[in-house]
Amino acid sequence: MAILTKEEAKKIIDKVLAFSKADEMSVNLTGSRTGNIRYARNTVSTSGESYDLSLSVTAVYGKRSGTSTINEFDDKSLEKTVRRAEEIARLAPENPEYVPMLGPQTYLESNTFLQSTADINPEYRAKVAFDSIDPCRKKNLTAAGYLEDTTDFFAMGNSKGLFGYNKSTSVEFSVTVRSADGTGSGYVSRDFNDAAKLNAKASTEIAMQKAMASVSAKALEPGKYTVILEPTAALDLIQNMMRSIDARNADEGRSFLSKKGGGTRLGEKLFDERVTIYSDPTNIDIPKAGFSLDGRPQEKVTWVDKGVVKNMAYSRFWAQKQGVKAVPPPQGFIMTGGTQSLADLIKGTQKGILVTRLWYIRAVDPQTLLYTGLTRDGTFYIENGQIKYPVKNFRFNESPIIMLNNLEAMGVPARVNGSMIPPLKIRDFTFTSLSDAV
């Protein structure tokens, strides 16, 4: 029962709305089937599958709202949940920023559901673990990894006639491989809607190569270097920037998009002209639901066009206050890139550092988007177009704003964590100290 059809979901939502006595009411209905397998030290440690179905009701009186949730679906329980939400709403303080619920909307259709992923079973998960562990064991390497596959749906409806439904699948795989002496480490992560695209053995072999190649790393002096950020590393900084494109923060002077003396930097060229970032729920590589959690349609939006900031995300309240269209934040983004492979970028680098991934990233200054963090799981020195030797990990202090103005080259975009991003070659990337972690 965890995965309901569109018709089944609408029937339950309509039943809940029929119980309402509030001025407005909205209903969210979610269900999922999630499977996983985890392994460490070349041995499976846990595996399982879980099912969940949950309903959330929000009742509104004027500008007062209350929410109640339940996972029982008989008529008595559903009505009880409605009454509870209404009772909470009557007791709640007024929300001065409340905006009335949306009426019926038209949503773009996306192919977010793939049967190949929905059909994943324990045998499939065991094979993924075997395909990752077995080659590591044969090379005297140690693997630790995790696979999670999910089939879920999300449905929403309200008393004004809005209804939306989306069913999706996803499979996420990551593995860290360590050398026998623990001094070398490699990492790879993959995520897809379609499990047919996942090759755990090939992915693990990349992590194995990095682990073997990163043994006995040498120390380099911290400083400014030309770096090649693999997509996994580049995403960590770019996605933080994309989460900071909120218009209200910019208007109130709390953002990198705020202009000194008031106003925003919308329409200004802030990045290298090769930088274009957009979101599109119908993109075949990262398909998303056609609606946001508050019911607004998700459409194709260009956020940065040839270095110029073209759009910011608005809440419905702030858009109404500013008299503009309420653009929801992106669920994932696509950063256009070039035609070069990662190997091509390395070949074209005289001196530089290859970074596999970043971690433990923390904000230093939200108005300049300055972040600090560490490299890990494979950091290498490049000379004359070749990887010469592994280097000890660094702490970095860098802003994606500065980084995207120091852009030298981009490769072919790859999917990472629900977004598409290319490997980036950046000059003058700031490393401030060394780290002993591998």
C-alpha positions as CSV (number, residue, x, y, z in Angstrom):
1,M,0.0,0.0,0.0
2,A,3.0,2.3,0.3
3,I,2.9,3.4,-3.3
4,L,-0.5,4.6,-4.3
5,T,-1.6,5.4,-7.8
6,K,-2.7,8.9,-8.8
7,E,-6.4,7.9,-8.6
8,E,-6.0,6.2,-5.2
9,A,-4.1,9.2,-3.7
10,K,-6.8,11.7,-5.0
11,K,-9.6,9.6,-3.5
12,I,-8.0,9.8,0.0
13,I,-7.2,13.5,-0.3
14,D,-10.8,14.3,-1.5
15,K,-12.2,12.3,1.5
16,V,-10.0,14.2,3.9
17,L,-11.0,17.6,2.4
18,A,-14.7,16.6,2.7
19,F,-14.3,16.5,6.5
20,S,-13.0,20.0,6.6
21,K,-14.8,22.9,8.5
22,A,-11.8,25.3,8.2
23,D,-11.5,28.3,5.9
24,E,-8.9,26.5,4.0
25,M,-7.3,23.1,4.1
26,S,-4.4,21.4,2.4
27,V,-3.4,17.7,2.4
28,N,-0.1,16.1,1.6
29,L,0.1,12.3,1.1
30,T,3.5,10.6,0.8
31,G,4.5,7.0,0.4
32,S,7.8,5.2,-0.1
33,R,9.5,1.8,-0.4
34,T,13.2,2.1,0.5
35,G,15.8,-0.6,0.3
36,N,19.5,-0.5,1.3
37,I,22.6,-2.5,1.8
38,R,25.7,-1.4,3.7
39,Y,29.2,-2.9,3.9
40,A,32.4,-2.1,5.6
41,R,35.8,-3.9,5.8
42,N,34.8,-5.9,2.8
43,T,31.8,-7.4,4.7
44,V,28.1,-6.6,4.5
45,S,26.9,-5.2,7.8
46,T,23.3,-4.3,7.3
47,S,20.6,-4.6,4.7
48,G,16.8,-4.1,4.7
49,E,13.7,-2.7,3.1
50,S,11.1,-0.3,4.6
51,Y,7.7,0.9,3.6
52,D,6.0,4.1,4.8
53,L,2.8,5.9,4.1
54,S,1.9,9.2,5.8
55,L,-0.7,11.9,5.5
56,S,-0.4,15.5,6.7
57,V,-3.3,17.9,7.1
58,T,-3.0,21.7,7.4
59,A,-6.1,23.6,8.5
60,V,-6.4,27.4,8.2
61,Y,-8.7,30.0,9.9
62,G,-7.9,33.4,8.7
63,K,-4.1,33.6,9.2
64,R,-3.9,30.9,11.8
65,S,-2.8,27.4,10.8
66,G,-2.3,24.1,12.4
67,T,-0.9,20.8,11.0
68,S,-1.5,17.2,12.0
69,T,-0.1,14.0,10.6
70,I,-1.2,10.3,10.7
71,N,-0.4,7.0,9.1
72,E,-3.8,5.3,9.6
73,F,-6.3,5.6,6.8
74,D,-9.7,4.5,8.0
75,D,-12.4,7.1,7.9
76,K,-12.5,7.6,11.7
77,S,-8.8,8.2,11.9
78,L,-8.8,10.6,8.9
79,E,-11.6,12.7,10.4
80,K,-9.8,12.7,13.8
81,T,-6.7,14.1,12.1
82,V,-8.7,16.9,10.4
83,R,-10.3,17.9,13.7
84,R,-6.9,17.9,15.4
85,A,-5.5,20.2,12.7
86,E,-8.4,22.5,13.1
87,E,-8.1,22.6,16.9
88,I,-4.4,23.5,16.6
89,A,-5.2,26.2,14.0
90,R,-7.7,27.9,16.3
91,L,-5.1,28.0,19.1
92,A,-2.2,29.2,16.9
93,P,-1.1,32.8,16.7
94,E,-1.7,34.7,13.5
95,N,1.0,34.4,10.8
96,P,1.4,38.0,9.4
97,E,3.1,36.5,6.3
98,Y,0.4,33.9,5.5
99,V,-0.6,33.8,1.8
100,P,-3.9,32.1,0.8
101,M,-3.6,28.7,-0.8
102,L,-3.3,28.3,-4.6
103,G,-6.1,27.1,-6.8
104,P,-5.8,24.6,-9.6
105,Q,-2.4,24.6,-11.4
106,T,-1.0,23.1,-14.6
107,Y,2.2,21.1,-14.1
108,L,4.9,19.9,-16.5
109,E,5.2,16.1,-16.8
110,S,8.5,14.5,-16.0
111,N,9.7,10.9,-16.4
112,T,10.9,10.5,-12.8
113,F,9.7,6.9,-12.5
114,L,11.7,4.0,-13.9
115,Q,10.5,0.4,-13.5
116,S,14.1,-0.9,-13.5
117,T,14.6,0.9,-10.2
118,A,11.2,0.0,-8.7
119,D,12.1,-3.7,-9.4
120,I,15.3,-3.7,-7.3
121,N,15.2,-6.6,-4.9
122,P,17.6,-8.1,-2.2
123,E,19.4,-10.2,-4.9
124,Y,20.2,-7.0,-6.9
125,R,21.5,-5.3,-3.7
126,A,23.7,-8.3,-2.8
127,K,25.2,-8.3,-6.3
128,V,26.0,-4.6,-6.1
129,A,27.8,-5.3,-2.8
130,F,29.6,-8.3,-4.3
131,D,30.7,-6.4,-7.4
132,S,32.2,-3.7,-5.2
133,I,33.8,-5.9,-2.5
134,D,35.2,-8.7,-4.6
135,P,37.6,-6.7,-6.7
136,C,38.8,-4.9,-3.6
137,R,39.5,-8.1,-1.7
138,K,41.5,-9.5,-4.7
139,K,43.7,-6.3,-4.7
140,N,44.2,-6.4,-0.9
141,L,42.0,-3.2,-0.6
142,T,39.2,-2.5,1.9
143,A,35.8,-1.3,0.7
144,A,33.1,0.5,2.6
145,G,30.0,1.4,0.7
146,Y,26.2,2.0,0.7
147,L,23.4,1.5,-1.8
148,E,20.0,2.9,-1.3
149,D,17.1,2.5,-3.7
150,T,13.8,4.3,-3.4
151,T,10.4,4.2,-5.0
152,D,8.1,7.0,-3.7
153,F,5.2,9.2,-4.5
154,F,4.0,12.6,-3.4
155,A,0.5,13.9,-3.7
156,M,-1.0,17.2,-2.6
157,G,-4.5,18.7,-2.7
158,N,-6.4,21.6,-1.1
159,S,-9.9,23.0,-0.6
160,K,-9.4,25.4,-3.5
161,G,-9.1,22.6,-6.1
162,L,-5.4,22.2,-6.4
163,F,-4.1,18.7,-7.0
164,G,-0.6,17.4,-7.9
165,Y,0.8,13.9,-8.0
166,N,4.3,12.6,-8.8
167,K,5.8,9.1,-8.6
168,S,9.6,8.7,-8.8
169,T,12.5,6.3,-8.3
170,S,16.1,6.8,-7.4
171,V,19.2,4.7,-6.7
172,E,22.2,6.1,-4.9
173,F,25.6,4.3,-4.5
174,S,28.8,5.4,-2.9
175,V,32.0,3.6,-2.0
176,T,35.2,4.5,-0.2
177,V,38.2,2.2,-0.8
178,R,41.3,2.2,1.4
179,S,44.7,0.7,0.9
180,A,45.9,-2.0,3.2
181,D,48.1,0.3,5.2
182,G,45.3,3.0,5.4
183,T,47.4,5.7,3.8
184,G,45.6,5.6,0.4
185,S,41.9,6.4,-0.1
186,G,39.6,6.7,-3.1
187,Y,35.9,7.6,-3.4
188,V,33.1,7.4,-5.9
189,S,29.4,8.2,-5.8
190,R,26.7,7.7,-8.3
191,D,23.0,8.5,-8.4
192,F,20.3,7.8,-11.0
193,N,16.6,7.5,-11.5
194,D,17.3,4.5,-13.7
195,A,19.1,1.6,-12.0
196,A,20.1,0.3,-15.4
197,K,22.7,3.1,-15.6
198,L,24.5,2.0,-12.4
199,N,27.6,-0.1,-12.8
200,A,28.9,-0.7,-9.3
201,K,32.0,-2.7,-10.4
202,A,33.2,0.0,-12.8
203,S,32.5,2.7,-10.2
204,T,34.4,0.8,-7.5
205,E,37.4,0.3,-9.9
206,I,37.8,4.1,-10.1
207,A,37.8,4.4,-6.3
208,M,40.3,1.5,-6.2
209,Q,42.7,3.2,-8.6
210,K,42.6,6.4,-6.5
211,A,43.2,4.4,-3.3
212,M,46.3,2.7,-4.8
213,A,47.6,5.9,-6.4
214,S,47.2,8.0,-3.3
215,V,49.5,5.9,-1.0
216,S,52.4,7.8,0.6
217,A,51.2,11.2,-0.2
218,K,53.7,14.1,-0.2
219,A,53.3,17.4,1.5
220,L,53.0,20.6,-0.6
221,E,53.1,24.1,0.8
222,P,49.7,25.6,1.1
223,G,49.0,28.5,-1.2
224,K,47.1,29.4,-4.4
225,Y,47.1,26.7,-7.0
226,T,45.4,25.8,-10.2
227,V,43.0,23.1,-9.4
228,I,40.8,20.6,-11.3
229,L,37.7,19.9,-9.2
230,E,36.0,16.7,-10.2
231,P,32.2,17.1,-10.4
232,T,31.7,15.6,-6.9
233,A,34.0,18.3,-5.5
234,A,32.7,21.2,-7.7
235,L,29.1,20.4,-6.7
236,D,29.8,20.9,-3.0
237,L,30.6,24.6,-3.5
238,I,28.2,25.4,-6.4
239,Q,25.2,23.9,-4.7
240,N,25.8,26.1,-1.7
241,M,25.7,29.1,-4.0
242,M,22.5,27.9,-5.6
243,R,20.9,27.6,-2.1
244,S,21.7,31.2,-1.5
245,I,19.8,32.8,-4.4
246,D,16.9,33.7,-2.2
247,A,15.4,37.1,-3.1
248,R,14.4,38.1,0.4
249,N,17.9,37.6,1.8
250,A,19.2,39.7,-1.1
251,D,16.6,42.5,-0.6
252,E,17.3,42.6,3.1
253,G,21.1,42.9,2.7
254,R,22.0,39.4,3.9
255,S,23.2,37.8,0.7
256,F,26.0,37.8,-1.9
257,L,23.3,39.2,-4.2
258,S,22.8,42.2,-2.0
259,K,24.0,45.6,-3.3
260,K,25.7,48.0,-1.0
261,G,23.3,50.8,-0.1
262,G,20.3,48.7,-1.0
263,G,18.9,46.8,-3.8
264,T,20.1,43.6,-5.4
265,R,22.6,42.5,-8.0
266,L,20.0,41.0,-10.3
267,G,21.0,41.6,-13.9
268,E,24.7,42.1,-13.0
269,K,27.5,40.0,-14.5
270,L,29.0,38.3,-11.4
271,F,30.8,35.3,-13.1
272,D,32.8,34.3,-16.1
273,E,30.8,34.6,-19.2
274,R,31.0,30.8,-19.8
275,V,28.9,30.2,-16.6
276,T,25.3,29.3,-17.3
277,I,23.1,27.6,-14.7
278,Y,19.5,26.6,-15.2
279,S,16.9,24.3,-13.8
280,D,14.4,22.2,-15.8
281,P,12.1,19.5,-14.2
282,T,11.8,17.8,-17.6
283,N,15.6,17.4,-18.1
284,I,16.1,13.7,-19.0
285,D,19.3,13.4,-16.9
286,I,17.8,14.8,-13.7
287,P,14.0,14.7,-14.0
288,K,12.1,16.3,-11.1
289,A,8.5,16.7,-10.0
290,G,6.6,19.4,-11.9
291,F,5.6,21.2,-8.7
292,S,7.2,22.5,-5.5
293,L,6.1,21.5,-2.0
294,D,3.8,24.5,-1.8
295,G,2.1,23.7,-5.1
296,R,3.8,26.2,-7.4
297,P,4.6,24.8,-10.8
298,Q,8.3,24.0,-11.4
299,E,9.3,25.4,-14.8
300,K,12.5,25.8,-16.7
301,V,14.3,28.8,-15.1
302,T,17.7,30.3,-16.1
303,W,19.4,31.5,-12.9
304,V,22.7,32.6,-14.5
305,D,23.1,33.3,-18.2
306,K,26.6,33.8,-19.5
307,G,27.7,35.1,-16.1
308,V,24.7,37.4,-15.5
309,V,22.3,36.8,-12.7
310,K,18.9,36.4,-14.3
311,N,16.6,35.1,-11.5
312,M,16.3,34.7,-7.8
313,A,14.0,32.5,-5.8
314,Y,10.9,34.0,-4.1
315,S,8.6,32.8,-1.5
316,R,5.0,33.5,-2.3
317,F,4.8,36.1,0.5
318,W,7.9,37.9,-0.6
319,A,6.9,37.9,-4.3
320,Q,3.5,39.3,-3.4
321,K,5.2,42.0,-1.3
322,Q,7.6,42.9,-4.1
323,G,5.0,42.6,-6.8
324,V,6.9,40.0,-8.9
325,K,6.4,36.4,-10.0
326,A,6.8,33.8,-7.2
327,V,9.6,31.7,-8.6
328,P,10.3,28.6,-6.4
329,P,13.9,27.5,-5.7
330,P,15.3,24.8,-8.0
331,Q,15.0,21.1,-7.0
332,G,18.2,20.5,-8.9
333,F,20.3,22.5,-11.4
334,I,22.2,22.1,-14.6
335,M,25.5,23.9,-15.1
336,T,26.5,23.9,-18.7
337,G,30.1,22.8,-19.5
338,G,32.4,22.0,-22.3
339,T,33.4,19.0,-24.4
340,Q,36.6,18.0,-22.7
341,S,36.9,14.9,-20.5
342,L,38.5,15.0,-17.1
343,A,41.6,13.4,-18.7
344,D,41.7,16.2,-21.3
345,L,41.6,18.9,-18.5
346,I,44.5,17.1,-16.8
347,K,46.5,16.9,-20.0
348,G,46.1,20.6,-20.6
349,T,47.4,21.6,-17.1
350,Q,51.1,22.6,-16.7
351,K,51.0,22.6,-12.9
352,G,48.0,22.0,-10.7
353,I,46.1,19.8,-8.2
354,L,43.4,17.3,-8.9
355,V,40.7,17.2,-6.2
356,T,38.4,14.2,-5.9
357,R,36.0,15.6,-3.3
358,L,35.6,18.1,-0.5
359,W,34.1,17.5,2.9
360,Y,33.4,19.1,6.3
361,I,32.5,22.4,4.5
362,R,31.4,25.3,6.7
363,A,30.4,28.8,5.9
364,V,32.7,31.6,6.9
365,D,31.0,34.7,5.5
366,P,27.5,34.4,3.9
367,Q,27.7,37.7,2.2
368,T,30.7,36.7,0.1
369,L,29.9,33.0,0.2
370,L,33.3,32.2,1.7
371,Y,33.6,28.6,2.7
372,T,36.2,26.5,4.4
373,G,36.6,22.7,4.3
374,L,39.0,19.9,3.5
375,T,40.0,17.8,0.5
376,R,39.9,14.0,0.8
377,D,39.9,10.6,-0.8
378,G,42.4,11.3,-3.6
379,T,44.3,14.6,-4.1
380,F,47.0,14.6,-6.7
381,Y,49.8,16.9,-8.1
382,I,49.7,17.5,-11.8
383,E,52.8,18.5,-13.8
384,N,53.2,18.8,-17.6
385,G,49.8,17.3,-18.2
386,Q,50.3,14.2,-16.1
387,I,49.5,13.1,-12.5
388,K,52.9,13.0,-10.9
389,Y,52.2,11.9,-7.3
390,P,49.6,12.0,-4.5
391,V,49.7,15.0,-2.1
392,K,48.5,15.4,1.5
393,N,45.1,16.9,1.8
394,F,44.5,20.6,2.3
395,R,42.2,22.9,4.1
396,F,40.7,25.4,1.7
397,N,39.2,28.9,2.1
398,E,37.3,29.7,-1.1
399,S,34.1,31.3,-2.4
400,P,32.3,29.9,-5.5
401,I,31.8,33.6,-6.6
402,I,35.6,34.1,-6.8
403,M,36.0,30.5,-8.1
404,L,33.7,31.1,-11.0
405,N,35.6,34.3,-12.0
406,N,38.8,32.3,-12.0
407,L,37.5,29.7,-14.4
408,E,40.0,28.4,-16.9
409,A,38.1,25.4,-18.4
410,M,35.1,23.1,-18.0
411,G,34.5,19.5,-19.0
412,V,31.5,17.5,-19.8
413,P,28.7,17.7,-17.1
414,A,28.0,14.7,-15.0
415,R,25.1,13.9,-12.7
416,V,26.0,14.3,-9.0
417,N,23.5,14.3,-6.2
418,G,20.5,15.2,-8.4
419,S,22.3,18.0,-10.3
420,M,24.4,18.2,-13.5
421,I,27.8,19.8,-13.1
422,P,31.1,19.7,-15.1
423,P,34.6,19.2,-13.8
424,L,36.0,22.7,-13.3
425,K,39.6,23.9,-13.9
426,I,40.1,26.9,-11.6
427,R,43.2,29.2,-11.2
428,D,44.3,30.6,-7.8
429,F,42.3,28.3,-5.6
430,T,43.2,29.0,-2.0
431,F,44.6,26.2,0.2
432,T,45.4,27.5,3.7
433,S,46.9,24.6,5.6
434,L,47.6,20.8,5.4
435,S,45.5,18.0,6.8
436,D,46.8,14.6,7.9
437,A,43.5,12.8,7.1
438,V,43.4,10.7,4.0
